[in-house]
Amino acid sequence: LSPEEIAEAYDGAITLSDVYAAFSYYYDHREEIQRMVEADEAWVEQWKRDNPGAWKKIGATGPG
């Protein structure tokens, strides 16, 4: 999506300026954000291994 489309998708909750600020923050902190994403993904994988029955109950569609 373009920045304009992203802002429009949030029905006025964020401005085009907000979208550009988020992009700027991302590009200034890309490595840190990538490490956080990888840590979160590793946590989820460990949780699935530790809780196989629970994961089968919620599956890919999420809880409830």
C-alpha positions in Angstrom: 0.0 0.0 0.0 1.1 3.6 -0.5 1.4 5.9 2.5 -1.8 7.6 1.4 -3.7 4.2 1.2 -2.4 3.3 4.7 -3.7 6.5 6.2 -7.0 6.1 4.4 -7.3 2.5 5.7 -7.4 3.8 9.3 -10.4 6.1 8.6 -8.8 9.2 10.0 -7.3 7.6 13.1 -3.9 8.3 11.7 -2.7 11.0 9.4 -0.4 10.8 6.4 2.2 12.5 8.6 1.8 9.7 11.2 2.5 7.1 8.4 5.7 8.9 7.4 6.8 9.2 11.0 6.3 5.5 11.5 8.3 4.7 8.3 11.0 7.1 9.5 11.2 5.4 12.9 11.3 2.0 11.3 14.2 2.9 9.0 16.1 4.6 11.9 15.6 1.5 14.1 15.4 -1.4 11.6 17.9 -3.7 13.2 16.4 -3.3 16.7 12.9 -3.9 15.4 14.0 -7.0 13.4 15.6 -8.4 16.6 12.4 -7.8 18.5 10.3 -9.5 15.7 12.7 -12.5 15.7 12.5 -12.8 19.5 8.7 -12.7 19.4 8.6 -15.4 16.7 11.0 -17.5 18.8 8.8 -17.1 21.8 5.7 -18.2 19.9 7.5 -21.2 18.6 8.6 -22.2 22.1 5.1 -21.6 23.4 3.7 -23.9 20.7 6.2 -26.6 21.6 5.4 -26.2 25.3 1.6 -26.1 24.8 0.8 -28.4 21.9 -2.7 -29.1 23.0 -3.6 -25.4 23.5 -2.1 -24.6 20.1 -4.3 -27.2 18.4 -7.4 -25.7 20.0 -6.8 -22.2 18.7 -5.0 -23.1 15.5 -4.4 -20.5 12.9 -7.6 -18.7 13.4 -6.9 -17.5 16.9 -8.7 -17.8 20.2 -12.5 -18.1 20.5 
